[in-house]
Amino acid sequence: MQINGPAHVHGPQAINAPHHATRASQAAAAQPSSFAQADQVDISPEASFVAEARELPDVRQDRVAAIKAQIESGIYETDDKLEAALDSFLDELA
């Protein structure tokens, strides 16, 4: 569009697409289909952990209440249970 002073303005002109958009669409059309990539989904370790946690069985509230009662009364922690817990802990470290 040319402007030659305040009294002389040309009429409307056609609107053309940007040059880079035309070239990009032509370049995309010219690429062979062998370069096409398949869709891919990457799942984070955190998301995998949450998915595994959701598959765990429901909490048995009756069992939890029974163990809490044993702990409060002082009969839950026996030497056998402590030894089994320690063995299990040591096995996990190895």
N, CA, C and O atoms as a DFTB+ gen file, in Angstrom:
376 C
 N C O
     1  1       0.841      -1.161       0.000
     2  2       0.000       0.000       0.000
     3  2       0.889       1.227       0.000
     4  3       1.857       1.316       0.756
     5  1       0.557       2.139      -0.830
     6  2       1.316       3.383      -0.920
     7  2       0.489       4.539      -0.383
     8  3      -0.705       4.647      -0.663
     9  1       1.124       5.387       0.380
    10  2       0.469       6.590       0.872
    11  2       1.307       7.766       0.394
    12  3       2.485       7.882       0.730
    13  1       0.691       8.627      -0.388
    14  2       1.395       9.769      -0.966
    15  2       0.866      11.073      -0.389
    16  3       0.594      12.008      -1.141
    17  1       0.720      11.153       0.872
    18  2       0.217      12.373       1.486
    19  2      -1.203      12.178       1.982
    20  3      -1.833      11.169       1.667
    21  1      -1.718      13.130       2.758
    22  2      -3.033      12.967       3.359
    23  2      -4.181      13.000       2.353
    24  3      -5.268      12.517       2.668
    25  1      -3.989      13.532       1.193
    26  2      -5.081      13.649       0.235
    27  2      -5.129      12.500      -0.744
    28  3      -6.127      12.336      -1.446
    29  1      -4.086      11.702      -0.814
    30  2      -4.032      10.676      -1.857
    31  2      -3.790       9.299      -1.235
    32  3      -2.639       8.908      -1.042
    33  1      -4.863       8.554      -0.919
    34  2      -4.768       7.207      -0.358
    35  2      -5.372       6.245      -1.362
    36  3      -6.481       6.464      -1.850
    37  1      -4.654       5.191      -1.668
    38  2      -5.164       4.192      -2.604
    39  2      -6.334       3.436      -1.982
    40  3      -6.510       3.442      -0.763
    41  1      -7.119       2.796      -2.814
    42  2      -8.274       2.035      -2.365
    43  2      -7.872       0.718      -1.710
    44  3      -6.687       0.469      -1.490
    45  1      -8.846      -0.116      -1.402
    46  2      -8.563      -1.385      -0.728
    47  2      -7.694      -2.300      -1.581
    48  3      -7.758      -2.280      -2.810
    49  1      -6.907      -3.075      -0.921
    50  2      -6.028      -4.018      -1.607
    51  2      -6.308      -5.422      -1.079
    52  3      -6.839      -5.587       0.020
    53  1      -5.951      -6.419      -1.860
    54  2      -6.166      -7.812      -1.474
    55  2      -5.254      -8.177      -0.303
    56  3      -4.136      -7.675      -0.182
    57  1      -5.755      -9.052       0.544
    58  2      -4.961      -9.536       1.676
    59  2      -4.345     -10.858       1.263
    60  3      -5.053     -11.780       0.859
    61  1      -3.040     -10.950       1.364
    62  2      -2.316     -12.169       1.009
    63  2      -1.801     -12.846       2.273
    64  3      -1.480     -12.181       3.258
    65  1      -1.727     -14.157       2.235
    66  2      -1.195     -14.919       3.368
    67  2       0.289     -14.631       3.514
    68  3       0.951     -14.309       2.528
    69  1       0.814     -14.736       4.702
    70  2       2.263     -14.540       4.886
    71  2       3.040     -15.536       4.039
    72  3       2.603     -16.666       3.822
    73  1       4.187     -15.102       3.570
    74  2       4.993     -15.946       2.694
    75  2       5.490     -17.199       3.395
    76  3       5.563     -18.260       2.776
    77  1       5.832     -17.098       4.670
    78  2       6.377     -18.253       5.391
    79  2       5.309     -19.333       5.582
    80  3       5.653     -20.514       5.626
    81  1       4.037     -18.977       5.695
    82  2       2.980     -19.979       5.868
    83  2       2.812     -20.800       4.595
    84  3       2.592     -22.010       4.655
    85  1       2.917     -20.143       3.448
    86  2       2.783     -20.851       2.177
    87  2       3.949     -21.813       1.983
    88  3       3.753     -22.944       1.538
    89  1       5.153     -21.373       2.311
    90  2       6.326     -22.230       2.144
    91  2       6.276     -23.422       3.099
    92  3       6.642     -24.534       2.718
    93  1       5.830     -23.202       4.322
    94  2       5.773     -24.287       5.309
    95  2       4.779     -25.354       4.880
    96  3       5.054     -26.545       5.018
    97  1       3.629     -24.944       4.362
    98  2       2.648     -25.933       3.942
    99  2       3.131     -26.683       2.707
   100  3       2.848     -27.872       2.554
   101  1       3.857     -26.000       1.828
   102  2       4.404     -26.674       0.647
   103  2       5.505     -27.651       1.065
   104  3       5.601     -28.744       0.507
   105  1       6.327     -27.276       2.031
   106  2       7.403     -28.155       2.494
   107  2       6.828     -29.384       3.183
   108  3       7.352     -30.487       3.027
   109  1       5.760     -29.200       3.939
   110  2       5.141     -30.333       4.621
   111  2       4.527     -31.296       3.614
   112  3       4.584     -32.512       3.799
   113  1       3.946     -30.762       2.561
   114  2       3.335     -31.605       1.537
   115  2       4.404     -32.342       0.732
   116  3       4.146     -33.423       0.203
   117  1       5.606     -31.763       0.638
   118  2       6.661     -32.369      -0.167
   119  2       7.386     -33.492       0.579
   120  3       8.069     -34.291      -0.061
   121  1       7.265     -33.582       1.905
   122  2       7.966     -34.623       2.661
   123  2       7.345     -35.986       2.384
   124  3       6.122     -36.120       2.355
   125  1       8.175     -36.982       2.184
   126  2       7.634     -38.333       1.997
   127  2       7.021     -38.864       3.292
   128  3       7.381     -38.421       4.383
   129  1       6.112     -39.795       3.168
   130  2       5.404     -40.318       4.334
   131  2       6.292     -41.175       5.230
   132  3       5.889     -41.498       6.347
   133  1       7.482     -41.554       4.782
   134  2       8.376     -42.364       5.598
   135  2       8.900     -41.580       6.802
   136  3       9.371     -42.180       7.768
   137  1       8.825     -40.254       6.756
   138  2       9.271     -39.430       7.871
   139  2       8.187     -39.236       8.920
   140  3       8.456     -38.661       9.974
   141  1       6.993     -39.689       8.665
   142  2       5.901     -39.524       9.620
   143  2       6.209     -40.312      10.893
   144  3       6.674     -41.450      10.828
   145  1       5.953     -39.712      12.027
   146  2       6.230     -40.362      13.300
   147  2       4.921     -40.786      13.940
   148  3       3.891     -40.129      13.788
   149  1       4.982     -41.886      14.652
   150  2       3.812     -42.369      15.371
   151  2       3.671     -41.602      16.678
   152  3       4.657     -41.098      17.215
   153  1       2.469     -41.516      17.182
   154  2       2.233     -40.880      18.473
   155  2       2.874     -41.715      19.572
   156  3       2.964     -42.939      19.468
   157  1       3.318     -41.038      20.626
   158  2       4.003     -41.728      21.711
   159  2       3.564     -41.111      23.034
   160  3       3.399     -39.895      23.136
   161  1       3.380     -41.944      24.029
   162  2       3.016     -41.478      25.368
   163  2       4.105     -41.929      26.327
   164  3       4.453     -43.109      26.374
   165  1       4.639     -40.986      27.091
   166  2       5.638     -41.296      28.112
   167  2       4.978     -41.127      29.473
   168  3       4.404     -40.077      29.765
   169  1       5.059     -42.155      30.298
   170  2       4.458     -42.121      31.628
   171  2       5.574     -41.976      32.652
   172  3       6.529     -42.751      32.660
   173  1       5.443     -40.983      33.508
   174  2       6.477     -40.716      34.510
   175  2       6.483     -41.814      35.566
   176  3       5.490     -42.519      35.743
   177  1       7.605     -41.955      36.266
   178  2       7.658     -42.945      37.358
   179  2       6.613     -42.657      38.441
   180  3       6.064     -43.579      39.044
   181  1       6.346     -41.380      38.677
   182  2       5.347     -41.020      39.684
   183  2       3.963     -41.500      39.271
   184  3       3.212     -42.027      40.092
   185  1       3.627     -41.315      37.995
   186  2       2.325     -41.760      37.500
   187  2       2.218     -43.280      37.560
   188  3       1.152     -43.812      37.867
   189  1       3.304     -43.977      37.271
   190  2       3.304     -45.437      37.370
   191  2       3.065     -45.874      38.810
   192  3       2.328     -46.827      39.062
   193  1       3.695     -45.167      39.758
   194  2       3.517     -45.483      41.173
   195  2       2.064     -45.284      41.601
   196  3       1.506     -46.107      42.326
   197  1       1.463     -44.196      41.151
   198  2       0.064     -43.926      41.497
   199  2      -0.842     -45.003      40.905
   200  3      -1.786     -45.445      41.560
   201  1      -0.564     -45.427      39.682
   202  2      -1.373     -46.476      39.052
   203  2      -1.265     -47.786      39.836
   204  3      -2.262     -48.484      40.021
   205  1      -0.061     -48.115      40.293
   206  2       0.122     -49.335      41.088
   207  2      -0.595     -49.219      42.431
   208  3      -1.191     -50.186      42.906
   209  1      -0.536     -48.042      43.039
   210  2      -1.194     -47.841      44.338
   211  2      -2.704     -47.981      44.215
   212  3      -3.362     -48.469      45.135
   213  1      -3.247     -47.562      43.099
   214  2      -4.701     -47.678      42.899
   215  2      -5.146     -49.127      42.737
   216  3      -6.317     -49.443      42.947
   217  1      -4.233     -49.997      42.369
   218  2      -4.570     -51.407      42.188
   219  2      -4.458     -52.206      43.489
   220  3      -4.831     -53.378      43.531
   221  1      -3.946     -51.575      44.546
   222  2      -3.831     -52.271      45.827
   223  2      -5.215     -52.540      46.405
   224  3      -6.155     -51.787      46.147
   225  1      -5.345     -53.610      47.186
   226  2      -6.656     -53.905      47.788
   227  2      -7.029     -52.841      48.814
   228  3      -6.170     -52.124      49.327
   229  1      -8.315     -52.754      49.099
   230  2      -8.811     -51.788      50.073
   231  2      -8.256     -52.077      51.465
   232  3      -7.878     -53.208      51.773
   233  1      -8.215     -51.051      52.293
   234  2      -7.742     -51.195      53.667
   235  2      -8.785     -51.949      54.480
   236  3      -9.978     -51.653      54.416
   237  1      -8.320     -52.912      55.232
   238  2      -9.219     -53.681      56.109
   239  2      -9.308     -52.960      57.446
   240  3      -8.466     -53.151      58.324
   241  1     -10.321     -52.140      57.591
   242  2     -10.462     -51.316      58.784
   243  2     -10.578     -52.145      60.058
   244  3     -10.110     -51.725      61.116
   245  1     -11.201     -53.325      59.964
   246  2     -11.326     -54.166      61.149
   247  2      -9.958     -54.631      61.646
   248  3      -9.711     -54.689      62.851
   249  1      -9.075     -54.962      60.702
   250  2      -7.722     -55.413      61.067
   251  2      -6.907     -54.258      61.650
   252  3      -6.176     -54.437      62.624
   253  1      -7.037     -53.076      61.051
   254  2      -6.329     -51.899      61.550
   255  2      -6.779     -51.582      62.972
   256  3      -5.950     -51.284      63.832
   257  1      -8.084     -51.644      63.227
   258  2      -8.615     -51.360      64.565
   259  2      -8.108     -52.372      65.584
   260  3      -7.795     -52.010      66.719
   261  1      -8.025     -53.641      65.186
   262  2      -7.546     -54.683      66.103
   263  2      -6.084     -54.458      66.463
   264  3      -5.699     -54.614      67.622
   265  1      -5.265     -54.092      65.477
   266  2      -3.836     -53.852      65.735
   267  2      -3.653     -52.606      66.597
   268  3      -2.810     -52.592      67.494
   269  1      -4.439     -51.553      66.330
   270  2      -4.359     -50.357      67.171
   271  2      -4.696     -50.686      68.620
   272  3      -4.043     -50.194      69.541
   273  1      -5.694     -51.502      68.818
   274  2      -6.078     -51.885      70.178
   275  2      -4.953     -52.656      70.860
   276  3      -4.691     -52.456      72.046
   277  1      -4.286     -53.541      70.110
   278  2      -3.170     -54.304      70.671
   279  2      -2.000     -53.382      71.034
   280  3      -1.358     -53.565      72.068
   281  1      -1.733     -52.404      70.187
   282  2      -0.634     -51.466      70.461
   283  2      -0.949     -50.651      71.703
   284  3      -0.087     -50.467      72.562
   285  1      -2.174     -50.163      71.803
   286  2      -2.563     -49.347      72.964
   287  2      -2.511     -50.151      74.266
   288  3      -2.178     -49.609      75.319
   289  1      -2.838     -51.433      74.192
   290  2      -2.822     -52.252      75.408
   291  2      -1.421     -52.769      75.738
   292  3      -1.200     -53.309      76.822
   293  1      -0.465     -52.606      74.802
   294  2       0.907     -53.018      75.056
   295  2       1.198     -54.470      74.746
   296  3       2.274     -54.953      75.098
   297  1       0.286     -55.197      74.099
   298  2       0.526     -56.613      73.799
   299  2       0.932     -56.856      72.345
   300  3       1.155     -58.000      71.951
   301  1       1.029     -55.813      71.560
   302  2       1.338     -56.009      70.129
   303  2       2.811     -56.313      69.916
   304  3       3.147     -57.227      69.163
   305  1       3.679     -55.580      70.552
   306  2       5.118     -55.740      70.326
   307  2       5.664     -56.884      71.173
   308  3       5.896     -56.746      72.374
   309  1       5.857     -58.003      70.514
   310  2       6.468     -59.154      71.190
   311  2       7.878     -59.341      70.631
   312  3       8.208     -58.781      69.585
   313  1       8.685     -60.099      71.299
   314  2      10.043     -60.349      70.825
   315  2      10.037     -61.033      69.466
   316  3      10.880     -60.731      68.621
   317  1       9.104     -61.947      69.243
   318  2       9.027     -62.648      67.956
   319  2       8.686     -61.680      66.822
   320  3       9.275     -61.749      65.743
   321  1       7.747     -60.792      67.068
   322  2       7.356     -59.829      66.032
   323  2       8.492     -58.850      65.734
   324  3       8.735     -58.517      64.574
   325  1       9.183     -58.393      66.767
   326  2      10.298     -57.478      66.552
   327  2      11.429     -58.151      65.783
   328  3      12.046     -57.535      64.914
   329  1      11.701     -59.411      66.102
   330  2      12.750     -60.145      65.394
   331  2      12.376     -60.365      63.934
   332  3      13.224     -60.231      63.051
   333  1      11.119     -60.701      63.674
   334  2      10.658     -60.889      62.293
   335  2      10.747     -59.573      61.508
   336  3      11.140     -59.567      60.342
   337  1      10.380     -58.464      62.152
   338  2      10.463     -57.161      61.489
   339  2      11.909     -56.795      61.189
   340  3      12.208     -56.271      60.116
   341  1      12.803     -57.064      62.125
   342  2      14.219     -56.776      61.916
   343  2      14.792     -57.635      60.793
   344  3      15.550     -57.138      59.961
   345  1      14.439     -58.916      60.763
   346  2      14.905     -59.799      59.681
   347  2      14.412     -59.306      58.337
   348  3      15.161     -59.279      57.360
   349  1      13.159     -58.919      58.293
   350  2      12.594     -58.405      57.035
   351  2      13.302     -57.134      56.596
   352  3      13.588     -56.955      55.412
   353  1      13.586     -56.256      57.542
   354  2      14.296     -55.007      57.243
   355  2      15.696     -55.285      56.709
   356  3      16.120     -54.673      55.729
   357  1      16.406     -56.193      57.340
   358  2      17.763     -56.531      56.903
   359  2      17.763     -57.189      55.531
   360  3      18.677     -56.970      54.735
   361  1      16.742     -57.994      55.250
   362  2      16.636     -58.618      53.928
   363  2      16.453     -57.556      52.838
   364  3      16.991     -57.690      51.739
   365  1      15.698     -56.510      53.147
   366  2      15.485     -55.446      52.174
   367  2      16.764     -54.652      51.914
   368  3      16.969     -54.160      50.805
   369  1      17.609     -54.525      52.908
   370  2      18.869     -53.798      52.738
   371  2      19.866     -54.577      51.895
   372  3      20.694     -53.985      51.203
   373  1      19.790     -55.886      51.949
   374  2      20.761     -56.719      51.223
   375  2      20.491     -56.760      49.748
   376  3      21.219     -57.418      49.004
